[in-house]
């Protein structure tokens, strides 16, 4: 995802399957309407290993779809994280729960009267990346990547091979080898 989607806690790692929510901007709430209806349905339907991926057409300065209470509900259902290109709030409480959350920004706002989830479990564009329900989501201190199912196995294998090459490179560099020689040997930098 684009670099503005950052972790609230850089010590946590996120791996799970995308459950998507699509937000649209709004400027009012109709009398008697529940602006949280679709959002509640998504959170209540989260399962173990799910990652809520909330697309707010970010970076958004108005839509804050995630906070402490949604974190609490998601954790209770076994979900493993949330990714949004919108804002998050209640960050101290989220950090205390050690629940991986990646967001486009931090602000005290919620979504009421600013944004409303209009669809769930549909393809979305979040943080500049297309995300389909069920895609593999990985996040660490460097950011978030999304692996479509069609290429997931090949990408995971390539990433593991790259990591193994980096391990060999690091070991040689720590032993005093020159960077140019190690790069020529392994082709990893």
DOTOR-576642 format. One record per residue: residue in one letter; x, y, z of N, C-alpha, C, O in turn. Coordinates in nm, 3 decimals, padded with zeros to 5 digits. Layout:
! DOTOR-576642
resn, n.xx, n.yy, n.zz, ca.xx, ca.yy, ca.zz, c.xx, c.yy, c.zz, o.xx, o.yy, o.zz
A, X, Y, Z, X, Y, Z, X, Y, Z, X, Y, Z
...
//
This chain:
! DOTOR-576642
resn, n.xx, n.yy, n.zz, ca.xx, ca.yy, ca.zz, c.xx, c.yy, c.zz, o.xx, o.yy, o.zz
X, 00.084, -00.118, 00.000, 00.000, 00.000, 00.000, 00.088, 00.124, 00.000, 00.208, 00.117, 00.028
X, 00.027, 00.235, -00.032, 00.104, 00.359, -00.034, 00.163, 00.387, 00.104, 00.107, 00.345, 00.205
X, 00.276, 00.456, 00.107, 00.350, 00.472, 00.233, 00.276, 00.546, 00.344, 00.318, 00.539, 00.460
X, 00.168, 00.616, 00.313, 00.098, 00.687, 00.420, 00.019, 00.592, 00.510, -00.024, 00.633, 00.618
X, -00.001, 00.468, 00.471, -00.070, 00.370, 00.556, 00.036, 00.311, 00.649, 00.121, 00.232, 00.607
X, 00.029, 00.350, 00.776, 00.135, 00.319, 00.873, 00.079, 00.241, 00.993, -00.038, 00.253, 01.026
X, 00.165, 00.161, 01.056, 00.121, 00.086, 01.174, 00.110, 00.175, 01.297, 00.189, 00.268, 01.315
X, 00.012, 00.146, 01.381, 00.005, 00.214, 01.510, 00.111, 00.162, 01.605, 00.158, 00.235, 01.692
X, 00.150, 00.036, 01.588, 00.251, -00.025, 01.674, 00.348, -00.100, 01.583, 00.314, -00.204, 01.527
X, 00.469, -00.046, 01.568, 00.567, -00.104, 01.477, 00.623, -00.237, 01.524, 00.694, -00.303, 01.449
X, 00.594, -00.279, 01.647, 00.645, -00.407, 01.696, 00.557, -00.524, 01.655, 00.597, -00.639, 01.670
X, 00.437, -00.496, 01.605, 00.343, -00.603, 01.571, 00.353, -00.639, 01.423, 00.389, -00.556, 01.340
X, 00.318, -00.763, 01.392, 00.312, -00.812, 01.254, 00.169, -00.858, 01.228, 00.105, -00.917, 01.315
X, 00.122, -00.831, 01.109, -00.015, -00.864, 01.069, -00.011, -00.963, 00.953, 00.056, -00.938, 00.853
X, -00.083, -01.074, 00.965, -00.101, -01.170, 00.856, -00.243, -01.224, 00.867, -00.280, -01.279, 00.971
X, -00.321, -01.209, 00.761, -00.456, -01.262, 00.763, -00.526, -01.240, 00.630, -00.467, -01.190, 00.534
X, -00.652, -01.279, 00.627, -00.735, -01.270, 00.506, -00.825, -01.148, 00.510, -00.887, -01.117, 00.612
X, -00.832, -01.079, 00.397, -00.907, -00.954, 00.388, -01.058, -00.975, 00.396, -01.114, -01.063, 00.330
X, -01.121, -00.893, 00.478, -01.266, -00.873, 00.479, -01.284, -00.725, 00.451, -01.243, -00.643, 00.534
X, -01.342, -00.689, 00.342, -01.340, -00.551, 00.295, -01.467, -00.475, 00.329, -01.577, -00.530, 00.338
X, -01.447, -00.344, 00.348, -01.557, -00.251, 00.368, -01.532, -00.127, 00.284, -01.423, -00.071, 00.286
X, -01.633, -00.084, 00.211, -01.624, 00.033, 00.123, -01.700, 00.150, 00.184, -01.821, 00.141, 00.210
X, -01.629, 00.260, 00.208, -01.689, 00.381, 00.265, -01.710, 00.486, 00.158, -01.638, 00.491, 00.058
X, -01.811, 00.569, 00.180, -01.831, 00.687, 00.095, -01.847, 00.807, 00.186, -01.896, 00.795, 00.298
X, -01.805, 00.925, 00.138, -01.822, 01.044, 00.221, -01.970, 01.082, 00.231, -02.046, 01.067, 00.135
X, -02.009, 01.129, 00.347, -02.143, 01.183, 00.369, -02.128, 01.311, 00.452, -02.024, 01.337, 00.511
X, -02.235, 01.390, 00.455, -02.231, 01.517, 00.530, -02.348, 01.530, 00.625, -02.366, 01.635, 00.687
X, -02.427, 01.424, 00.638, -02.537, 01.426, 00.734, -02.583, 01.283, 00.760, -02.542, 01.190, 00.690
X, -02.667, 01.267, 00.861, -02.729, 01.138, 00.891, -02.878, 01.163, 00.897, -02.925, 01.250, 00.971
X, -02.954, 01.087, 00.821, -03.099, 01.101, 00.821, -03.156, 01.064, 00.957, -03.105, 00.974, 01.024
X, -03.261, 01.133, 00.999, -03.327, 01.102, 01.125, -03.370, 00.955, 01.125, -03.429, 00.907, 01.028
X, -03.341, 00.887, 01.234, -03.381, 00.747, 01.249, -03.292, 00.647, 01.177, -03.311, 00.526, 01.190
X, -03.195, 00.695, 01.101, -03.106, 00.604, 01.027, -02.993, 00.556, 01.118, -02.949, 00.629, 01.208
X, -02.945, 00.436, 01.094, -02.830, 00.384, 01.165, -02.710, 00.393, 01.070, -02.695, 00.307, 00.983
X, -02.625, 00.494, 01.086, -02.513, 00.509, 00.993, -02.406, 00.401, 01.009, -02.315, 00.391, 00.926
X, -02.416, 00.321, 01.113, -02.317, 00.217, 01.140, -02.364, 00.076, 01.099, -02.293, -00.021, 01.125
X, -02.479, 00.065, 01.036, -02.541, -00.065, 01.009, -02.448, -00.162, 00.936, -02.430, -00.275, 00.982
X, -02.391, -00.122, 00.824, -02.306, -00.213, 00.746, -02.175, -00.238, 00.819, -02.123, -00.349, 00.819
X, -02.121, -00.133, 00.883, -01.997, -00.146, 00.960, -02.013, -00.248, 01.073, -01.926, -00.332, 01.095
X, -02.123, -00.240, 01.145, -02.152, -00.334, 01.253, -02.165, -00.475, 01.197, -02.112, -00.570, 01.256
X, -02.234, -00.490, 01.085, -02.251, -00.623, 01.024, -02.115, -00.684, 00.989, -02.094, -00.803, 01.012
X, -02.023, -00.605, 00.935, -01.891, -00.657, 00.900, -01.816, -00.701, 01.025, -01.763, -00.812, 01.030
X, -01.810, -00.615, 01.126, -01.735, -00.648, 01.247, -01.796, -00.769, 01.318, -01.723, -00.856, 01.365
X, -01.929, -00.776, 01.324, -01.994, -00.890, 01.390, -01.972, -01.020, 01.314, -01.985, -01.128, 01.373
X, -01.939, -01.013, 01.184, -01.919, -01.132, 01.103, -01.772, -01.171, 01.088, -01.742, -01.269, 01.020
X, -01.681, -01.096, 01.150, -01.539, -01.130, 01.141, -01.515, -01.267, 01.204, -01.579, -01.305, 01.301
X, -01.418, -01.339, 01.143, -01.384, -01.473, 01.191, -01.235, -01.479, 01.222, -01.160, -01.389, 01.185
X, -01.192, -01.585, 01.291, -01.049, -01.599, 01.319, -00.964, -01.589, 01.192, -00.993, -01.653, 01.091
X, -00.859, -01.507, 01.201, -00.769, -01.488, 01.088, -00.809, -01.376, 00.993, -00.735, -01.346, 00.900
X, -00.925, -01.314, 01.014, -00.969, -01.205, 00.926, -00.898, -01.074, 00.958, -00.860, -01.048, 01.072
X, -00.882, -00.993, 00.853, -00.831, -00.857, 00.865, -00.937, -00.765, 00.806, -00.972, -00.779, 00.689
X, -00.988, -00.672, 00.884, -01.081, -00.571, 00.831, -01.000, -00.474, 00.744, -00.906, -00.411, 00.793
X, -01.037, -00.462, 00.618, -00.971, -00.369, 00.526, -01.077, -00.267, 00.487, -01.171, -00.298, 00.414
X, -01.061, -00.143, 00.537, -01.164, -00.040, 00.525, -01.117, 00.069, 00.430, -01.025, 00.145, 00.462
X, -01.179, 00.076, 00.314, -01.141, 00.169, 00.208, -01.221, 00.297, 00.220, -01.343, 00.298, 00.208
X, -01.149, 00.408, 00.245, -01.211, 00.538, 00.266, -01.168, 00.639, 00.159, -01.186, 00.760, 00.177
X, -01.112, 00.589, 00.049, -01.060, 00.675, -00.058, -00.954, 00.769, -00.003, -00.951, 00.888, -00.035
X, -00.867, 00.713, 00.081, -00.768, 00.792, 00.153, -00.646, 00.828, 00.073, -00.626, 00.777, -00.037
X, -00.565, 00.918, 00.128, -00.574, 00.955, 00.269, -00.695, 01.044, 00.297, -00.717, 01.146, 00.231
X, -00.773, 01.003, 00.395, -00.893, 01.077, 00.432, -00.867, 01.159, 00.556, -00.807, 01.111, 00.652
X, -00.911, 01.282, 00.554, -00.900, 01.368, 00.673, -01.033, 01.380, 00.745, -01.043, 01.450, 00.846
X, -01.138, 01.311, 00.694, -01.271, 01.322, 00.753, -01.325, 01.190, 00.807, -01.400, 01.190, 00.904
X, -01.287, 01.079, 00.745, -01.350, 00.952, 00.780, -01.259, 00.874, 00.874, -01.147, 00.838, 00.839
X, -01.310, 00.850, 00.995, -01.237, 00.774, 01.096, -01.314, 00.648, 01.131, -01.389, 00.647, 01.229
X, -01.297, 00.540, 01.054, -01.382, 00.424, 01.074, -01.343, 00.331, 01.188, -01.420, 00.242, 01.222
X, -01.225, 00.349, 01.249, -01.179, 00.247, 01.345, -01.137, 00.311, 01.476, -01.076, 00.417, 01.480
X, -01.172, 00.242, 01.585, -01.135, 00.287, 01.718, -01.130, 00.171, 01.815, -01.129, 00.054, 01.776
X, -01.127, 00.205, 01.944, -01.111, 00.104, 02.049, -01.223, 00.001, 02.051, -01.196, -00.118, 02.064
X, -01.347, 00.044, 02.037, -01.458, -00.050, 02.052, -01.465, -00.149, 01.936, -01.496, -00.267, 01.957
X, -01.436, -00.104, 01.814, -01.431, -00.197, 01.703, -01.313, -00.292, 01.718, -01.323, -00.409, 01.682
X, -01.202, -00.243, 01.771, -01.087, -00.329, 01.799, -01.126, -00.438, 01.897, -01.095, -00.555, 01.876
X, -01.193, -00.399, 02.005, -01.234, -00.495, 02.108, -01.326, -00.601, 02.048, -01.308, -00.720, 02.074
X, -01.424, -00.559, 01.969, -01.518, -00.653, 01.908, -01.446, -00.745, 01.808, -01.473, -00.865, 01.804
X, -01.355, -00.689, 01.728, -01.283, -00.768, 01.628, -01.194, -00.872, 01.696, -01.191, -00.988, 01.654
X, -01.122, -00.832, 01.800, -01.036, -00.925, 01.874, -01.117, -01.038, 01.935, -01.074, -01.154, 01.932
X, -01.234, -01.006, 01.989, -01.318, -01.109, 02.052, -01.364, -01.213, 01.951, -01.394, -01.326, 01.989
X, -01.369, -01.178, 01.824, -01.411, -01.271, 01.720, -01.294, -01.343, 01.655, -01.313, -01.427, 01.567
X, -01.172, -01.312, 01.699, -01.054, -01.380, 01.646, -00.991, -01.311, 01.527, -00.896, -01.364, 01.469
X, -01.041, -01.194, 01.490, -00.978, -01.119, 01.381, -00.835, -01.083, 01.423, -00.804, -01.075, 01.542
X, -00.749, -01.062, 01.323, -00.608, -01.041, 01.354, -00.559, -00.901, 01.321, -00.440, -00.873, 01.340
X, -00.645, -00.811, 01.273, -00.601, -00.675, 01.247, -00.698, -00.596, 01.165, -00.803, -00.644, 01.123
X, -00.659, -00.470, 01.144, -00.737, -00.377, 01.062, -00.641, -00.294, 00.980, -00.535, -00.253, 01.028
X, -00.679, -00.270, 00.854, -00.605, -00.181, 00.766, -00.706, -00.083, 00.709, -00.810, -00.124, 00.658
X, -00.676, 00.046, 00.717, -00.762, 00.147, 00.658, -00.680, 00.263, 00.604, -00.575, 00.297, 00.659
X, -00.728, 00.323, 00.497, -00.664, 00.445, 00.449, -00.735, 00.568, 00.505, -00.709, 00.680, 00.463
X, -00.825, 00.544, 00.601, -00.889, 00.650, 00.676, -00.816, 00.675, 00.807, -00.702, 00.632, 00.826
X, -00.883, 00.743, 00.898, -00.827, 00.777, 01.028, -00.863, 00.672, 01.132, -00.962, 00.600, 01.118
X, -00.783, 00.664, 01.237, -00.817, 00.585, 01.355, -00.807, 00.673, 01.477, -00.739, 00.776, 01.477
X, -00.877, 00.632, 01.581, -00.878, 00.706, 01.707, -00.857, 00.606, 01.821, -00.849, 00.486, 01.798
X, -00.848, 00.655, 01.942, -00.832, 00.570, 02.061, -00.703, 00.487, 02.051, -00.701, 00.370, 02.089
X, -00.597, 00.549, 02.001, -00.477, 00.470, 01.970, -00.409, 00.413, 02.093, -00.349, 00.306, 02.084
X, -00.415, 00.480, 02.206, -00.353, 00.422, 02.326, -00.423, 00.292, 02.366, -00.358, 00.194, 02.402
X, -00.556, 00.293, 02.360, -00.632, 00.173, 02.396, -00.609, 00.061, 02.295, -00.602, -00.056, 02.333
X, -00.597, 00.095, 02.168, -00.569, -00.007, 02.066, -00.431, -00.066, 02.089, -00.413, -00.188, 02.083
X, -00.334, 00.019, 02.115, -00.198, -00.031, 02.141, -00.195, -00.122, 02.263, -00.124, -00.222, 02.264
X, -00.271, -00.087, 02.367, -00.276, -00.171, 02.487, -00.330, -00.310, 02.456, -00.292, -00.407, 02.520
X, -00.418, -00.320, 02.358, -00.476, -00.449, 02.320, -00.382, -00.529, 02.230, -00.408, -00.646, 02.202
X, -00.273, -00.467, 02.183, -00.175, -00.532, 02.095, -00.243, -00.592, 01.972, -00.216, -00.705, 01.933
X, -00.330, -00.512, 01.913, -00.404, -00.550, 01.792, -00.345, -00.471, 01.676, -00.348, -00.348, 01.679
X, -00.290, -00.539, 01.574, -00.228, -00.466, 01.463, -00.329, -00.381, 01.385, -00.425, -00.433, 01.329
X, -00.304, -00.252, 01.382, -00.387, -00.158, 01.305, -00.294, -00.071, 01.222, -00.196, -00.016, 01.271
X, -00.328, -00.060, 01.094, -00.255, 00.024, 00.999, -00.354, 00.127, 00.949, -00.465, 00.093, 00.910
X, -00.313, 00.253, 00.949, -00.407, 00.359, 00.916, -00.342, 00.470, 00.835, -00.221, 00.487, 00.833
X, -00.429, 00.543, 00.766, -00.384, 00.657, 00.688, -00.360, 00.781, 00.771, -00.306, 00.880, 00.722
X, -00.400, 00.777, 00.897, -00.380, 00.890, 00.986, -00.447, 00.866, 01.119, -00.517, 00.767, 01.139
X, -00.424, 00.959, 01.210, -00.482, 00.952, 01.344, -00.562, 01.079, 01.367, -00.516, 01.188, 01.335
X, -00.680, 01.064, 01.421, -00.763, 01.179, 01.452, -00.873, 01.140, 01.548, -00.904, 01.021, 01.561
X, -00.934, 01.236, 01.617, -01.034, 01.205, 01.718, -01.173, 01.178, 01.660, -01.266, 01.151, 01.736
X, -01.190, 01.185, 01.530, -01.322, 01.174, 01.468, -01.365, 01.030, 01.449, -01.283, 00.941, 01.427
X, -01.496, 01.007, 01.457, -01.548, 00.879, 01.408, -01.609, 00.905, 01.271, -01.588, 01.011, 01.213
X, -01.684, 00.810, 01.219, -01.734, 00.824, 01.083, -01.873, 00.888, 01.075, -01.914, 00.928, 00.967
X, -01.945, 00.898, 01.185, -02.083, 00.946, 01.183, -02.091, 01.086, 01.121, -02.029, 01.181, 01.169
X, -02.170, 01.096, 01.014, -02.189, 01.223, 00.946, -02.072, 01.264, 00.858, -02.075, 01.372, 00.798
X, -01.972, 01.180, 00.849, -01.853, 01.210, 00.767, -01.830, 01.103, 00.660, -01.791, 01.133, 00.547
X, -01.854, 00.978, 00.698, -01.837, 00.867, 00.605, -01.923, 00.752, 00.649, -01.952, 00.737, 00.768
X, -01.965, 00.670, 00.554, -02.051, 00.558, 00.587, -02.012, 00.438, 00.504, -01.994, 00.448, 00.383
X, -01.998, 00.322, 00.571, -01.971, 00.199, 00.497, -02.098, 00.164, 00.420, -02.206, 00.148, 00.477
X, -02.083, 00.153, 00.289, -02.200, 00.126, 00.205, -02.202, -00.017, 00.153, -02.308, -00.066, 00.114
X, -02.087, -00.085, 00.151, -02.081, -00.224, 00.104, -01.974, -00.297, 00.184, -01.877, -00.237, 00.231
X, -01.994, -00.427, 00.199, -01.892, -00.510, 00.262, -01.866, -00.632, 00.174, -01.952, -00.676, 00.098
X, -01.745, -00.684, 00.186, -01.704, -00.802, 00.111, -01.716, -00.783, -00.040, -01.764, -00.870, -00.113
X, -01.670, -00.666, -00.086, -01.662, -00.635, -00.228, -01.519, -00.590, -00.259, -01.447, -00.550, -00.167
X, -01.476, -00.596, -00.384, -01.344, -00.541, -00.417, -01.339, -00.393, -00.382, -01.433, -00.318, -00.409
X, -01.226, -00.351, -00.322, -01.208, -00.211, -00.284, -01.068, -00.166, -00.323, -00.981, -00.248, -00.352
X, -01.049, -00.037, -00.324, -00.915, 00.022, -00.341, -00.882, 00.090, -00.209, -00.945, 00.188, -00.171
X, -00.782, 00.036, -00.140, -00.742, 00.087, -00.009, -00.594, 00.118, -00.013, -00.514, 00.032, -00.051
X, -00.556, 00.237, 00.025, -00.415, 00.274, 00.024, -00.353, 00.263, -00.114, -00.233, 00.238, -00.126
X, -00.434, 00.282, -00.217, -00.385, 00.277, -00.354, -00.376, 00.137, -00.414, -00.325, 00.121, -00.524
X, -00.425, 00.036, -00.342, -00.413, -00.104, -00.386, -00.552, -00.168, -00.395, -00.636, -00.149, -00.307
X, -00.575, -00.243, -00.501, -00.699, -00.319, -00.511, -00.692, -00.437, -00.414, -00.591, -00.507, -00.407
X, -00.800, -00.455, -00.339, -00.808, -00.564, -00.241, -00.939, -00.637, -00.264, -01.047, -00.577, -00.266
X, -00.928, -00.768, -00.282, -01.045, -00.855, -00.296, -01.068, -00.927, -00.164, -00.972, -00.958, -00.093
X, -01.193, -00.955, -00.129, -01.217, -01.036, -00.010, -01.139, -01.167, -00.020, -01.140, -01.233, -00.124
X, -01.072, -01.204, 00.088, -00.995, -01.327, 00.091, -00.849, -01.313, 00.053, -00.772, -01.406, 00.072
X, -00.809, -01.197, -00.002, -00.667, -01.175, -00.033, -00.585, -01.185, 00.095, -00.635, -01.157, 00.204
X, -00.460, -01.224, 00.080, -00.369, -01.232, 00.195, -00.312, -01.093, 00.222, -00.261, -01.027, 00.132
X, -00.323, -01.049, 00.347, -00.274, -00.917, 00.389, -00.158, -00.939, 00.484, -00.168, -01.015, 00.581
X, -00.047, -00.871, 00.457, 00.071, -00.879, 00.543, 00.115, -00.738, 00.576, 00.125, -00.652, 00.488
X, 00.142, -00.714, 00.704, 00.192, -00.584, 00.745, 00.297, -00.598, 00.853, 00.288, -00.684, 00.940
X, 00.398, -00.511, 00.845, 00.498, -00.502, 00.951, 00.538, -00.356, 00.963, 00.467, -00.268, 00.914
X, 00.651, -00.329, 01.026, 00.694, -00.191, 01.048, 00.718, -00.115, 00.919, 00.715, 00.008, 00.918
X, 00.744, -00.187, 00.809, 00.770, -00.122, 00.681, 00.644, -00.085, 00.604, 00.651, -00.003, 00.513
X, 00.529, -00.143, 00.638, 00.406, -00.112, 00.568, 00.321, -00.235, 00.543, 00.339, -00.338, 00.609
X, 00.229, -00.224, 00.448, 00.131, -00.329, 00.420, 00.142, -00.372, 00.274, 00.155, -00.288, 00.184
X, 00.137, -00.503, 00.251, 00.125, -00.557, 00.117, 00.004, -00.648, 00.112, -00.035, -00.708, 00.213
X, -00.056, -00.657, -00.007, -00.172, -00.742, -00.029, -00.138, -00.837, -00.142, -00.095, -00.795, -00.250
X, -00.159, -00.966, -00.117, -00.129, -01.068, -00.217, -00.260, -01.127, -00.269, -00.332, -01.195, -00.195
X, -00.292, -01.101, -00.396, -00.410, -01.165, -00.455, -00.392, -01.317, -00.456, -00.280, -01.367, -00.472
X, -00.500, -01.389, -00.438, -00.493, -01.536, -00.432, -00.426, -01.596, -00.556, -00.355, -01.696, -00.545
X, -00.446, -01.536, -00.672, -00.393, -01.592, -00.796, -00.240, -01.598, -00.797, -00.183, -01.683, -00.866
X, -00.173, -01.510, -00.724, -00.027, -01.506, -00.724, 00.032, -01.531, -00.585, 00.153, -01.524, -00.566
X, -00.053, -01.559, -00.490, -00.011, -01.571, -00.350, 00.103, -01.671, -00.332, 00.205, -01.637, -00.272
X, 00.089, -01.791, -00.380, 00.191, -01.894, -00.358, 00.324, -01.854, -00.419, 00.428, -01.867, -00.355
X, 00.322, -01.805, -00.542, 00.446, -01.765, -00.609, 00.514, -01.649, -00.535, 00.636, -01.648, -00.521
X, 00.437, -01.552, -00.489, 00.494, -01.438, -00.419, 00.552, -01.480, -00.284, 00.661, -01.435, -00.247
X, 00.483, -01.565, -00.212, 00.534, -01.612, -00.083, 00.666, -01.687, -00.104, 00.761, -01.666, -00.029
X, 00.672, -01.774, -00.204, 00.795, -01.848, -00.230, 00.910, -01.753, -00.268, 01.023, -01.771, -00.222
X, 00.881, -01.653, -00.351, 00.984, -01.556, -00.390, 01.031, -01.475, -00.269, 01.150, -01.447, -00.256
X, 00.938, -01.438, -00.180, 00.976, -01.362, -00.060, 01.063, -01.446, 00.033, 01.160, -01.395, 00.089
X, 01.031, -01.573, 00.049, 01.112, -01.660, 00.133, 01.252, -01.679, 00.075, 01.350, -01.681, 00.149
X, 01.261, -01.693, -00.058, 01.392, -01.706, -00.123, 01.474, -01.578, -00.105, 01.595, -01.585, -00.080
X, 01.409, -01.463, -00.118, 01.478, -01.335, -00.099, 01.529, -01.323, 00.045, 01.642, -01.281, 00.068
X, 01.445, -01.359, 00.142, 01.486, -01.352, 00.283, 01.604, -01.444, 00.310, 01.695, -01.407, 00.384
X, 01.604, -01.563, 00.251, 01.717, -01.655, 00.269, 01.844, -01.595, 00.210, 01.952, -01.606, 00.269
X, 01.833, -01.532, 00.093, 01.948, -01.466, 00.033, 01.998, -01.350, 00.117, 02.118, -01.328, 00.128
X, 01.907, -01.276, 00.177, 01.946, -01.167, 00.265, 02.019, -01.220, 00.388, 02.115, -01.159, 00.435
X, 01.973, -01.334, 00.440, 02.040, -01.394, 00.557, 02.184, -01.432, 00.522, 02.276, -01.406, 00.600
X, 02.204, -01.495, 00.405, 02.340, -01.532, 00.363, 02.426, -01.407, 00.343, 02.542, -01.403, 00.383
X, 02.367, -01.305, 00.279, 02.439, -01.180, 00.254, 02.481, -01.115, 00.386, 02.596, -01.075, 00.401
X, 02.389, -01.106, 00.480, 02.418, -01.046, 00.610, 02.530, -01.120, 00.681, 02.621, -01.058, 00.736
X, 02.524, -01.253, 00.680, 02.627, -01.333, 00.747, 02.765, -01.306, 00.687, 02.862, -01.290, 00.760
X, 02.773, -01.300, 00.553, 02.902, -01.273, 00.488, 02.952, -01.132, 00.520, 03.070, -01.112, 00.544
X, 02.859, -01.034, 00.519, 02.898, -00.896, 00.551, 02.947, -00.885, 00.695, 03.045, -00.817, 00.722
X, 02.878, -00.953, 00.788, 02.920, -00.951, 00.928, 03.057, -01.017, 00.946, 03.131, -00.982, 01.039
X, 03.091, -01.111, 00.859, 03.221, -01.177, 00.865, 03.331, -01.093, 00.799, 03.448, -01.133, 00.797
X, 03.294, -00.976, 00.745, 03.393, -00.884, 00.690, 03.403, -00.882, 00.539, 03.487, -00.810, 00.485
X, 03.320, -00.957, 00.469, 03.326, -00.957, 00.323, 03.287, -00.821, 00.269, 03.213, -00.746, 00.333
X, 03.337, -00.788, 00.151, 03.304, -00.661, 00.086, 03.165, -00.672, 00.022, 03.127, -00.777, -00.030
X, 03.091, -00.562, 00.028, 02.956, -00.559, -00.026, 02.955, -00.597, -00.174, 02.869, -00.674, -00.217
X, 03.049, -00.545, -00.252, 03.052, -00.576, -00.395, 03.069, -00.726, -00.419, 03.006, -00.783, -00.508
X, 03.154, -00.790, -00.340, 03.177, -00.934, -00.356, 03.053, -01.014, -00.317, 03.015, -01.110, -00.385
X, 02.990, -00.974, -00.208, 02.871, -01.045, -00.161, 02.756, -01.027, -00.259, 02.682, -01.121, -00.286
X, 02.741, -00.907, -00.311, 02.635, -00.883, -00.409, 02.660, -00.966, -00.535, 02.567, -01.022, -00.592
X, 02.786, -00.974, -00.579, 02.818, -01.056, -00.697, 02.787, -01.204, -00.671, 02.747, -01.275, -00.763
X, 02.805, -01.248, -00.550, 02.781, -01.389, -00.514, 02.633, -01.422, -00.506, 02.589, -01.524, -00.560
X, 02.555, -01.335, -00.439, 02.414, -01.368, -00.411, 02.313, -01.284, -00.490, 02.198, -01.325, -00.507
X, 02.355, -01.169, -00.539, 02.263, -01.084, -00.612, 02.153, -01.024, -00.527, 02.046, -00.990, -00.578
X, 02.179, -01.013, -00.397, 02.079, -00.961, -00.305, 02.135, -00.839, -00.235, 02.249, -00.839, -00.190
X, 02.053, -00.737, -00.226, 02.096, -00.615, -00.159, 01.985, -00.559, -00.075, 02.002, -00.456, -00.010
//
